[in-house]
Amino acid sequence: MSKAYWITFYHEIHNAQSLADYGAIAGPAIAQAGGKFLARGMPSAVKEGGKMERTVLIEFDNLEHALATYASENYKLAVKALGDNSVVRDIRIIEGV
């Protein structure tokens, strides 16, 4: 089985405290589920129409683990802490090659 990667792009952050509250719950929930944070923060450079926005890259052993983590009760608690309208983001989960 191929590794899987969960990539989050934060297009807008409206409430930094809610994002911090989310991170305090999401980080341990993801790590407990086997997710390994490979990178997070602002890009060092953006190219070809890229945007200077917070990005998070997490590696999982496989696609099933990544999807199960996203659907888990622990992660749902983190999303609840994030609240509504705190951020505009998108999450992409892809399989490695």
The first five atom37 places (N, CA, C, CB, O) and aatype in JSON, in Angstrom:
{
  "aatype": [12, 15, 11, 0, 18, 17, 9, 16, 13, 18, 8, 6, 9, 8, 2, 0, 5, 15, 10, 0, 3, 18, 7, 0, 9, 0, 7, 14, 0, 9, 0, 5, 0, 7, 7, 11, 13, 10, 0, 1, 7, 12, 14, 15, 0, 19, 11, 6, 7, 7, 11, 12, 6, 1, 16, 19, 10, 9, 6, 13, 3, 2, 10, 6, 8, 0, 10, 0, 16, 18, 0, 15, 6, 2, 18, 11, 10, 0, 19, 11, 0, 10, 7, 3, 2, 15, 19, 19, 1, 3, 9, 1, 9, 9, 6, 7, 19],
  "atom_mask": [
    [1, 1, 1, 1, 1],
    [1, 1, 1, 1, 1],
    [1, 1, 1, 1, 1],
    [1, 1, 1, 1, 1],
    [1, 1, 1, 1, 1],
    [1, 1, 1, 1, 1],
    [1, 1, 1, 1, 1],
    [1, 1, 1, 1, 1],
    [1, 1, 1, 1, 1],
    [1, 1, 1, 1, 1],
    [1, 1, 1, 1, 1],
    [1, 1, 1, 1, 1],
    [1, 1, 1, 1, 1],
    [1, 1, 1, 1, 1],
    [1, 1, 1, 1, 1],
    [1, 1, 1, 1, 1],
    [1, 1, 1, 1, 1],
    [1, 1, 1, 1, 1],
    [1, 1, 1, 1, 1],
    [1, 1, 1, 1, 1],
    [1, 1, 1, 1, 1],
    [1, 1, 1, 1, 1],
    [1, 1, 1, 0, 1],
    [1, 1, 1, 1, 1],
    [1, 1, 1, 1, 1],
    [1, 1, 1, 1, 1],
    [1, 1, 1, 0, 1],
    [1, 1, 1, 1, 1],
    [1, 1, 1, 1, 1],
    [1, 1, 1, 1, 1],
    [1, 1, 1, 1, 1],
    [1, 1, 1, 1, 1],
    [1, 1, 1, 1, 1],
    [1, 1, 1, 0, 1],
    [1, 1, 1, 0, 1],
    [1, 1, 1, 1, 1],
    [1, 1, 1, 1, 1],
    [1, 1, 1, 1, 1],
    [1, 1, 1, 1, 1],
    [1, 1, 1, 1, 1],
    [1, 1, 1, 0, 1],
    [1, 1, 1, 1, 1],
    [1, 1, 1, 1, 1],
    [1, 1, 1, 1, 1],
    [1, 1, 1, 1, 1],
    [1, 1, 1, 1, 1],
    [1, 1, 1, 1, 1],
    [1, 1, 1, 1, 1],
    [1, 1, 1, 0, 1],
    [1, 1, 1, 0, 1],
    [1, 1, 1, 1, 1],
    [1, 1, 1, 1, 1],
    [1, 1, 1, 1, 1],
    [1, 1, 1, 1, 1],
    [1, 1, 1, 1, 1],
    [1, 1, 1, 1, 1],
    [1, 1, 1, 1, 1],
    [1, 1, 1, 1, 1],
    [1, 1, 1, 1, 1],
    [1, 1, 1, 1, 1],
    [1, 1, 1, 1, 1],
    [1, 1, 1, 1, 1],
    [1, 1, 1, 1, 1],
    [1, 1, 1, 1, 1],
    [1, 1, 1, 1, 1],
    [1, 1, 1, 1, 1],
    [1, 1, 1, 1, 1],
    [1, 1, 1, 1, 1],
    [1, 1, 1, 1, 1],
    [1, 1, 1, 1, 1],
    [1, 1, 1, 1, 1],
    [1, 1, 1, 1, 1],
    [1, 1, 1, 1, 1],
    [1, 1, 1, 1, 1],
    [1, 1, 1, 1, 1],
    [1, 1, 1, 1, 1],
    [1, 1, 1, 1, 1],
    [1, 1, 1, 1, 1],
    [1, 1, 1, 1, 1],
    [1, 1, 1, 1, 1],
    [1, 1, 1, 1, 1],
    [1, 1, 1, 1, 1],
    [1, 1, 1, 0, 1],
    [1, 1, 1, 1, 1],
    [1, 1, 1, 1, 1],
    [1, 1, 1, 1, 1],
    [1, 1, 1, 1, 1],
    [1, 1, 1, 1, 1],
    [1, 1, 1, 1, 1],
    [1, 1, 1, 1, 1],
    [1, 1, 1, 1, 1],
    [1, 1, 1, 1, 1],
    [1, 1, 1, 1, 1],
    [1, 1, 1, 1, 1],
    [1, 1, 1, 1, 1],
    [1, 1, 1, 0, 1],
    [1, 1, 1, 1, 1]
  ],
  "atom_positions": [
    [[0.83, -1.19, 0.0], [0.0, 0.0, 0.0], [0.88, 1.25, 0.0], [-0.95, 0.0, 1.22], [1.93, 1.3, 0.63]],
    [[0.42, 2.24, -0.71], [1.13, 3.52, -0.78], [0.84, 4.37, 0.45], [0.74, 4.28, -2.05], [-0.21, 4.25, 1.08]],
    [[1.79, 5.22, 0.78], [1.54, 6.23, 1.81], [0.44, 7.15, 1.3], [2.86, 7.04, 2.14], [0.12, 7.18, 0.11]],
    [[-0.14, 7.9, 2.23], [-1.14, 8.9, 1.86], [-0.77, 10.21, 2.52], [-2.58, 8.45, 2.27], [-0.13, 10.23, 3.57]],
    [[-1.17, 11.29, 1.91], [-0.82, 12.62, 2.39], [-2.06, 13.49, 2.52], [0.21, 13.29, 1.46], [-2.91, 13.52, 1.63]],
    [[-2.14, 14.18, 3.64], [-3.25, 15.08, 3.95], [-2.63, 16.47, 3.87], [-3.92, 14.78, 5.4], [-1.72, 16.8, 4.63]],
    [[-3.12, 17.26, 2.94], [-2.57, 18.6, 2.72], [-3.68, 19.62, 2.97], [-1.99, 18.74, 1.27], [-4.75, 19.55, 2.38]],
    [[-3.4, 20.56, 3.85], [-4.37, 21.6, 4.16], [-3.81, 22.94, 3.72], [-4.71, 21.62, 5.68], [-2.67, 23.29, 4.03]],
    [[-4.64, 23.69, 3.0], [-4.3, 25.04, 2.56], [-5.24, 26.0, 3.27], [-4.4, 25.19, 1.0], [-6.46, 25.9, 3.14]],
    [[-4.68, 26.93, 4.01], [-5.47, 27.94, 4.72], [-5.51, 29.2, 3.86], [-4.87, 28.25, 6.14], [-4.53, 29.94, 3.78]],
    [[-6.64, 29.44, 3.23], [-6.79, 30.59, 2.35], [-6.98, 31.89, 3.14], [-7.97, 30.38, 1.4], [-6.5, 32.95, 2.74]],
    [[-7.69, 31.78, 4.26], [-7.92, 32.95, 5.14], [-7.99, 32.47, 6.57], [-9.23, 33.72, 4.74], [-8.55, 31.4, 6.85]],
    [[-7.43, 33.24, 7.48], [-7.55, 32.97, 8.91], [-8.21, 34.18, 9.55], [-6.14, 32.65, 9.57], [-7.64, 35.27, 9.58]],
    [[-9.41, 33.98, 10.06], [-10.18, 35.08, 10.66], [-10.09, 35.1, 12.18], [-11.64, 34.96, 10.24], [-10.29, 36.15, 12.8]],
    [[-9.78, 33.96, 12.79], [-9.73, 33.87, 14.24], [-8.54, 33.0, 14.64], [-11.07, 33.3, 14.82], [-8.63, 31.77, 14.65]],
    [[-7.44, 33.65, 14.97], [-6.21, 32.93, 15.3], [-6.37, 32.09, 16.56], [-5.05, 33.91, 15.48], [-5.79, 31.01, 16.67]],
    [[-7.16, 32.56, 17.53], [-7.34, 31.79, 18.76], [-8.1, 30.5, 18.49], [-8.09, 32.63, 19.81], [-7.75, 29.45, 19.04]],
    [[-9.12, 30.55, 17.66], [-9.85, 29.32, 17.31], [-8.95, 28.35, 16.57], [-11.09, 29.66, 16.44], [-9.04, 27.14, 16.77]],
    [[-8.07, 28.87, 15.71], [-7.13, 28.01, 15.01], [-6.17, 27.36, 16.0], [-6.35, 28.81, 13.95], [-5.83, 26.19, 15.85]],
    [[-5.71, 28.1, 17.0], [-4.83, 27.54, 18.03], [-5.57, 26.47, 18.85], [-4.32, 28.67, 18.97], [-5.0, 25.44, 19.19]],
    [[-6.83, 26.74, 19.17], [-7.64, 25.76, 19.92], [-7.8, 24.48, 19.1], [-9.04, 26.35, 20.27], [-7.69, 23.37, 19.63]],
    [[-8.06, 24.63, 17.82], [-8.16, 23.49, 16.9], [-6.84, 22.7, 16.9], [-8.51, 23.98, 15.46], [-6.85, 21.48, 17.03]],
    [[-5.73, 23.41, 16.75], [-4.43, 22.76, 16.68], [-4.09, 21.97, 17.94], [0.0, 0.0, 0.0], [-3.46, 20.91, 17.87]],
    [[-4.51, 22.49, 19.09], [-4.22, 21.81, 20.36], [-4.94, 20.46, 20.44], [-4.64, 22.7, 21.54], [-4.46, 19.55, 21.13]],
    [[-6.05, 20.32, 19.76], [-6.79, 19.06, 19.75], [-6.43, 18.23, 18.52], [-8.3, 19.33, 19.78], [-6.23, 17.02, 18.63]],
    [[-6.34, 18.87, 17.37], [-6.1, 18.15, 16.12], [-4.72, 17.52, 16.07], [-6.27, 19.09, 14.94], [-4.59, 16.38, 15.63]],
    [[-3.7, 18.23, 16.52], [-2.34, 17.69, 16.47], [-2.22, 16.35, 17.18], [0.0, 0.0, 0.0], [-1.77, 15.38, 16.57]],
    [[-2.61, 16.27, 18.45], [-2.54, 14.98, 19.14], [-3.46, 13.92, 18.54], [-2.87, 15.17, 20.61], [-3.1, 12.75, 18.49]],
    [[-4.64, 14.32, 18.09], [-5.58, 13.35, 17.5], [-4.99, 12.75, 16.23], [-6.94, 14.03, 17.18], [-5.09, 11.54, 16.0]],
    [[-4.38, 13.57, 15.41], [-3.76, 13.09, 14.17], [-2.55, 12.23, 14.47], [-3.36, 14.27, 13.27], [-2.38, 11.17, 13.86]],
    [[-1.71, 12.66, 15.39], [-0.52, 11.88, 15.75], [-0.9, 10.54, 16.36], [0.37, 12.67, 16.74], [-0.29, 9.51, 16.06]],
    [[-1.91, 10.54, 17.22], [-2.38, 9.3, 17.85], [-2.88, 8.32, 16.79], [-3.5, 9.6, 18.87], [-2.76, 7.1, 16.97]],
    [[-3.43, 8.83, 15.7], [-3.95, 7.98, 14.62], [-2.86, 7.56, 13.64], [-5.06, 8.71, 13.88], [-3.13, 6.89, 12.65]],
    [[-1.62, 7.96, 13.91], [-0.51, 7.55, 13.06], [-0.06, 8.59, 12.06], [0.0, 0.0, 0.0], [0.84, 8.33, 11.26]],
    [[-0.67, 9.77, 12.08], [-0.25, 10.83, 11.18], [1.08, 11.44, 11.6], [0.0, 0.0, 0.0], [1.32, 11.64, 12.79]],
    [[1.92, 11.72, 10.63], [3.23, 12.32, 10.91], [3.29, 13.67, 10.21], [4.41, 11.38, 10.42], [3.2, 13.75, 8.98]],
    [[3.44, 14.74, 10.99], [3.53, 16.08, 10.42], [4.87, 16.24, 9.72], [3.34, 17.17, 11.52], [5.93, 16.13, 10.35]],
    [[4.83, 16.48, 8.43], [6.06, 16.66, 7.65], [6.41, 18.13, 7.47], [5.91, 16.0, 6.3], [7.59, 18.48, 7.43]],
    [[5.41, 18.99, 7.37], [5.65, 20.42, 7.18], [4.4, 21.19, 7.59], [6.05, 20.75, 5.7], [3.28, 20.72, 7.4]],
    [[4.62, 22.37, 8.16], [3.49, 23.27, 8.45], [4.03, 24.67, 8.61], [2.71, 22.82, 9.73], [5.11, 24.89, 9.17]],
    [[3.27, 25.61, 8.12], [3.66, 27.0, 8.2], [3.49, 27.71, 6.88], [0.0, 0.0, 0.0], [2.77, 27.25, 6.0]],
    [[4.17, 28.82, 6.76], [4.11, 29.61, 5.53], [5.14, 29.07, 4.54], [4.36, 31.12, 5.83], [6.22, 28.64, 4.93]],
    [[4.81, 29.11, 3.25], [5.77, 28.64, 2.24], [7.05, 29.47, 2.25], [5.14, 28.69, 0.84], [7.03, 30.66, 2.55]],
    [[8.14, 28.82, 1.92], [9.41, 29.54, 1.77], [9.43, 30.32, 0.46], [10.6, 28.55, 1.82], [10.1, 31.34, 0.33]],
    [[8.69, 29.81, -0.51], [8.56, 30.47, -1.81], [7.27, 29.99, -2.45], [9.8, 30.17, -2.73], [6.82, 28.88, -2.2]],
    [[6.69, 30.83, -3.28], [5.52, 30.43, -4.07], [5.83, 30.68, -5.53], [4.22, 31.22, -3.62], [6.46, 31.69, -5.88]],
    [[5.4, 29.79, -6.37], [5.7, 29.85, -7.8], [4.43, 29.59, -8.61], [6.79, 28.83, -8.18], [3.49, 28.97, -8.13]],
    [[4.42, 30.08, -9.83], [3.41, 29.77, -10.83], [1.98, 29.94, -10.32], [3.61, 28.37, -11.32], [1.16, 29.03, -10.43]],
    [[1.69, 31.09, -9.79], [0.33, 31.38, -9.33], [0.02, 30.88, -7.92], [0.0, 0.0, 0.0], [-1.11, 31.0, -7.46]],
    [[1.03, 30.33, -7.23], [0.82, 29.88, -5.86], [0.5, 31.05, -4.95], [0.0, 0.0, 0.0], [0.72, 32.2, -5.31]],
    [[0.0, 30.74, -3.78], [-0.39, 31.77, -2.83], [0.42, 31.63, -1.55], [-1.9, 31.69, -2.52], [0.72, 30.52, -1.11]],
    [[0.77, 32.73, -0.96], [1.49, 32.76, 0.3], [0.46, 32.55, 1.42], [2.28, 34.12, 0.49], [-0.06, 33.51, 1.99]],
    [[0.19, 31.28, 1.72], [-0.8, 30.94, 2.73], [-0.32, 29.74, 3.53], [-2.18, 30.66, 2.09], [0.42, 28.89, 3.04]],
    [[-0.77, 29.69, 4.77], [-0.39, 28.59, 5.66], [-0.74, 27.26, 5.0], [-1.1, 28.71, 7.05], [-1.82, 27.09, 4.43]],
    [[0.21, 26.32, 5.08], [0.04, 24.99, 4.49], [0.51, 23.95, 5.5], [0.82, 24.87, 3.14], [1.51, 24.15, 6.19]],
    [[-0.22, 22.84, 5.56], [0.14, 21.74, 6.46], [0.19, 20.46, 5.64], [-0.87, 21.62, 7.66], [-0.72, 20.18, 4.86]],
    [[1.26, 19.67, 5.82], [1.44, 18.4, 5.13], [1.62, 17.3, 6.16], [2.65, 18.46, 4.15], [2.53, 17.35, 6.99]],
    [[0.75, 16.28, 6.1], [0.77, 15.18, 7.05], [0.85, 13.87, 6.27], [-0.48, 15.2, 7.98], [0.15, 13.69, 5.28]],
    [[1.71, 12.96, 6.72], [1.86, 11.66, 6.08], [1.17, 10.58, 6.91], [3.36, 11.32, 5.88], [1.26, 10.58, 8.14]],
    [[0.49, 9.67, 6.23], [-0.13, 8.5, 6.86], [0.4, 7.24, 6.19], [-1.68, 8.57, 6.76], [0.89, 7.28, 5.06]],
    [[0.29, 6.12, 6.87], [0.76, 4.85, 6.32], [0.01, 4.47, 5.04], [0.61, 3.75, 7.35], [0.57, 3.85, 4.14]],
    [[-1.27, 4.86, 4.98], [-2.06, 4.53, 3.79], [-3.31, 5.41, 3.74], [-2.45, 3.04, 3.8], [-3.61, 6.14, 4.69]],
    [[-4.01, 5.32, 2.65], [-5.21, 6.14, 2.43], [-6.29, 5.85, 3.47], [-5.76, 5.9, 1.03], [-6.95, 6.77, 3.95]],
    [[-6.46, 4.6, 3.82], [-7.49, 4.24, 4.79], [-7.26, 4.91, 6.14], [-7.54, 2.71, 4.97], [-8.2, 5.38, 6.78]],
    [[-6.0, 4.97, 6.59], [-5.69, 5.64, 7.86], [-5.98, 7.14, 7.79], [-4.22, 5.41, 8.25], [-6.51, 7.72, 8.73]],
    [[-5.64, 7.75, 6.68], [-5.89, 9.19, 6.53], [-7.39, 9.48, 6.56], [-5.27, 9.71, 5.21], [-7.83, 10.4, 7.25]],
    [[-8.14, 8.71, 5.81], [-9.6, 8.93, 5.76], [-10.25, 8.62, 7.1], [-10.23, 8.08, 4.67], [-11.17, 9.33, 7.53]],
    [[-9.79, 7.58, 7.76], [-10.34, 7.23, 9.08], [-10.04, 8.31, 10.11], [-9.79, 5.89, 9.55], [-10.88, 8.61, 10.96]],
    [[-8.87, 8.89, 10.03], [-8.52, 9.97, 10.96], [-9.42, 11.17, 10.75], [-7.04, 10.38, 10.78], [-9.92, 11.76, 11.71]],
    [[-9.64, 11.53, 9.5], [-10.51, 12.67, 9.2], [-11.93, 12.43, 9.73], [-10.55, 12.94, 7.69], [-12.59, 13.36, 10.18]],
    [[-12.4, 11.2, 9.67], [-13.75, 10.86, 10.1], [-13.85, 10.52, 11.59], [-14.26, 9.69, 9.28], [-14.95, 10.28, 12.09]],
    [[-12.72, 10.51, 12.3], [-12.71, 10.08, 13.7], [-13.38, 11.08, 14.63], [-11.29, 9.84, 14.15], [-13.46, 12.28, 14.34]],
    [[-13.86, 10.57, 15.74], [-14.5, 11.42, 16.76], [-13.5, 12.43, 17.33], [-15.08, 10.56, 17.89], [-13.87, 13.58, 17.58]],
    [[-12.25, 12.0, 17.55], [-11.24, 12.92, 18.08], [-11.01, 14.1, 17.14], [-9.92, 12.19, 18.32], [-10.9, 15.24, 17.58]],
    [[-10.93, 13.83, 15.84], [-10.73, 14.93, 14.89], [-11.97, 15.8, 14.8], [-10.35, 14.38, 13.51], [-11.85, 17.02, 14.63]],
    [[-13.14, 15.21, 14.9], [-14.39, 16.0, 14.87], [-14.43, 16.98, 16.02], [-15.62, 15.07, 14.92], [-14.96, 18.08, 15.88]],
    [[-13.87, 16.6, 17.18], [-13.79, 17.53, 18.32], [-12.91, 18.73, 17.98], [-13.25, 16.81, 19.57], [-13.2, 19.85, 18.37]],
    [[-11.83, 18.47, 17.25], [-10.95, 19.57, 16.84], [-11.67, 20.51, 15.9], [-9.69, 19.01, 16.16], [-11.57, 21.73, 16.04]],
    [[-12.39, 19.96, 14.95], [-13.14, 20.8, 14.0], [-14.19, 21.62, 14.74], [-13.81, 19.93, 12.9], [-14.44, 22.78, 14.4]],
    [[-14.81, 21.02, 15.73], [-15.8, 21.75, 16.53], [-15.14, 22.93, 17.25], [-16.48, 20.81, 17.57], [-15.72, 24.02, 17.33]],
    [[-13.93, 22.73, 17.77], [-13.19, 23.81, 18.45], [-12.82, 24.92, 17.46], [-11.92, 23.25, 19.11], [-12.73, 26.09, 17.84]],
    [[-12.61, 24.55, 16.21], [-12.3, 25.55, 15.19], [-13.47, 26.49, 14.98], [-11.92, 24.87, 13.86], [-13.29, 27.68, 14.75]],
    [[-14.67, 25.95, 15.08], [-15.87, 26.78, 14.95], [-16.15, 27.18, 13.52], [0.0, 0.0, 0.0], [-15.45, 26.78, 12.59]],
    [[-17.19, 27.96, 13.36], [-17.62, 28.43, 12.05], [-16.94, 29.76, 11.73], [-19.15, 28.58, 12.0], [-16.78, 30.62, 12.6]],
    [[-16.56, 29.92, 10.5], [-16.01, 31.17, 9.98], [-14.67, 31.59, 10.57], [-16.98, 32.25, 10.2], [-14.26, 32.74, 10.41]],
    [[-13.98, 30.68, 11.26], [-12.67, 31.01, 11.8], [-11.6, 30.99, 10.72], [-12.3, 30.06, 12.92], [-10.65, 31.78, 10.74]],
    [[-11.76, 30.07, 9.77], [-10.81, 29.94, 8.68], [-11.54, 29.6, 7.39], [-9.74, 28.87, 9.0], [-12.66, 29.09, 7.41]],
    [[-10.89, 29.89, 6.29], [-11.3, 29.38, 4.99], [-10.14, 28.5, 4.55], [-11.62, 30.55, 3.93], [-9.02, 28.98, 4.38]],
    [[-10.41, 27.22, 4.36], [-9.35, 26.28, 4.03], [-9.9, 25.18, 3.15], [-8.72, 25.69, 5.31], [-11.11, 25.01, 3.01]],
    [[-8.99, 24.44, 2.56], [-9.39, 23.19, 1.92], [-8.38, 22.13, 2.28], [-9.51, 23.36, 0.39], [-7.19, 22.39, 2.46]],
    [[-8.88, 20.91, 2.38], [-8.07, 19.76, 2.73], [-8.1, 18.8, 1.56], [-8.57, 19.07, 4.04], [-9.17, 18.5, 1.01]],
    [[-6.93, 18.33, 1.17], [-6.81, 17.36, 0.1], [-6.09, 16.14, 0.64], [-6.06, 17.95, -1.13], [-5.04, 16.27, 1.27]],
    [[-6.64, 14.97, 0.39], [-6.02, 13.72, 0.83], [-5.69, 12.94, -0.45], [-6.98, 12.89, 1.81], [-6.57, 12.61, -1.24]],
    [[-4.39, 12.66, -0.62], [-3.96, 11.98, -1.83], [-3.05, 10.8, -1.49], [-3.23, 12.95, -2.76], [-2.39, 10.78, -0.45]],
    [[-3.04, 9.81, -2.38], [-2.15, 8.68, -2.22], [-0.8, 9.01, -2.82], [-2.74, 7.42, -2.88], [-0.69, 9.73, -3.82]],
    [[0.24, 8.48, -2.2], [1.58, 8.62, -2.73], [1.77, 7.72, -3.95], [0.0, 0.0, 0.0], [0.94, 6.87, -4.25]],
    [[2.87, 7.94, -4.64], [3.16, 7.13, -5.82], [4.17, 6.05, -5.49], [3.68, 8.01, -6.96], [4.55, 5.27, -6.36]]
  ]
}
